[in-house]
Amino acid sequence: VRYFERLGLEIRRTNLENVGSVKEAIMGSEHVIHLASKVSVMPLMRKELSRINIQGTRNVIEACENVGVEKLVYVSSIQAVTPGSEKTLINENSEINPYLTHDDYGFTKAKATLEVLQSAQTGTFNATVICPTGIIGPYDPGSSQIGKFLRAHLKYGTHAFVSGAYDFVDVRDVSNAVVNSISMGTNGQHYLLSGSKVSVEDFLRHICLLTDKRMPTIRIPNTIALLAAQTNGYINRFIGRDTWFTASSLRTLWNNSGISSVLAEKALKFTSRPWQSSITDQLDDLYRSF
């Protein structure tokens, strides 16, 4: 919120679980960008995530209908799209099926995405959905999954790694596409925003270079990593502590489908910058907060 306060914007706080509160927050708005969600790679989170990501989105839809909003832009996630195989290219024609997603977070984002797309056909307002990949870049105080990892890396270093890769996109490029989608986004259409697919090893090598930390030499075999991640995820869930090292996060890293942003490039003028510059800027921000 402090970033918005620096810009001198009016701040209205709301409770996504209360439709009346949402109506009050968006009253008088022509366009609504719905970014709020709960993100987790923890197991046994469906009920908790559903309250915010599914019911909360339903409340936003209802509020938009009641106050006369013209356009809703919902920022979903690539996790809402059914994952493919290594040889698959995911695009806007790929299926969105909550029951084929990796985890509870993907399930809830897929459900919410379908609700928004349905509202575009039956509601009183236009709606567009944005599905970015892993968002990186500045203005993250360390609250995102990647932000938490980078903060831990700065404090303790990284001593081992797993195989896999993930697609990262800069928050500033996503923001530009979101803003453009208000006027350029087609009603009832979702757009995928991808940047660069980066291996875990290359990612670590780059941040170790930037942070003067030692590059880990221990690669954990997949079978051992999965067993450890499953155990770690459930233990932390039961003691009420968050962790990014779970079976869900590993499956995401091991799903190496290509992701196409061609439609967003054409329709929303989306472009993506090199991931290295994004991470450099993100680390610079984190250094200032230490």
C-alpha positions, 0 to 999 in steps of 0.5 A, a space after each residue: 500500500 505504501 507504494 500507492 500512498 507515495 503516488 498520492 492515490 486514494 486508498 479504500 480498504 475492503 474485505 473481499 469476503 463481504 460483498 457490501 464492503 467491496 461495493 463500497 470500495 469500488 463505488 463510482 469506478 468505471 473500471 476495476 482491476 482485481 489483483 487481490 488473491 491469496 497465494 500458497 504452495 502449501 498442501 491442504 489449503 483449498 478451503 482457505 484459498 477458496 474463500 479469497 480466490 473464488 468467493 472473493 472474486 464472485 463478490 467482486 463480480 457481483 459488486 461490479 454488476 451492482 455499481 455499474 462498472 464498465 470493465 473488469 480486469 481480473 489478474 489470474 495466474 498461469 497456474 489456472 491453465 491446465 499444465 502440459 507436457 515438456 513438448 506442449 506449447 501453452 496458449 489461450 487455446 489450452 484448457 482451463 480445468 480446475 481439476 487438472 491443476 497442480 495444487 489448491 492455488 491453481 484450482 482456485 485461480 482456475 475456478 475464479 478465471 472461469 467465473 470471470 469469463 462467464 460473467 463477461 458473457 452473461 453480466 452487465 459489464 465487459 471482462 478480460 483476464 490476465 494470466 501472468 507467469 512467475 512475477 519478478 522485479 522491484 517493489 516486492 518487500 519480500 512477501 511473494 514466493 520469489 521474494 521470500 526466497 531471495 530474502 532467505 538467500 541474502 541472509 543464509 545463502 543457498 546450499 543445494 538445489 533441484 532440477 527444473 525451470 520456471 517462466 518469469 515475467 517482470 512486474 512492470 511489463 505485466 502492469 503495462 499489459 494490465 493497463 492496456 487491457 482496459 481499453 484493448 482487451 477483448 471482452 471474454 478473452 484471457 491473455 497469457 503473459 510470459 517472459 523467459 523460461 529459466 532453469 533453477 541452476 541458471 537462476 541460482 548462478 545469476 543471483 549468487 553472482 549478484 549477491 556474492 554468495 557461493 553457488 551450491 554444488 549439491 543437486 538433490 535427486 528428484 525422488 529425494 527432493 519430492 519426498 523431502 518436499 512432501 514431508 516438509 509441506 505437511 509438517 509446516 502446514 500442521 504447525 502453521 508455518 509457511 514454506 515454499 519447499 513443497 511438492 506443489 512447487 517442485 511439480 511446477 518446476 518440473 513442468 517445462 511446457 513452453 508458454 506463448 504470449 503471442 496473443 498478448 503481444 498483438 492485442 495488448 502490445 505486451 513486451 517482456 524484458 530480460 529476466 536478469 535485469 528484473 532480478 537485479 532490480 528486485 535484489 536492489 530493492 531488497 538490499 535497501 530494506 535490510 
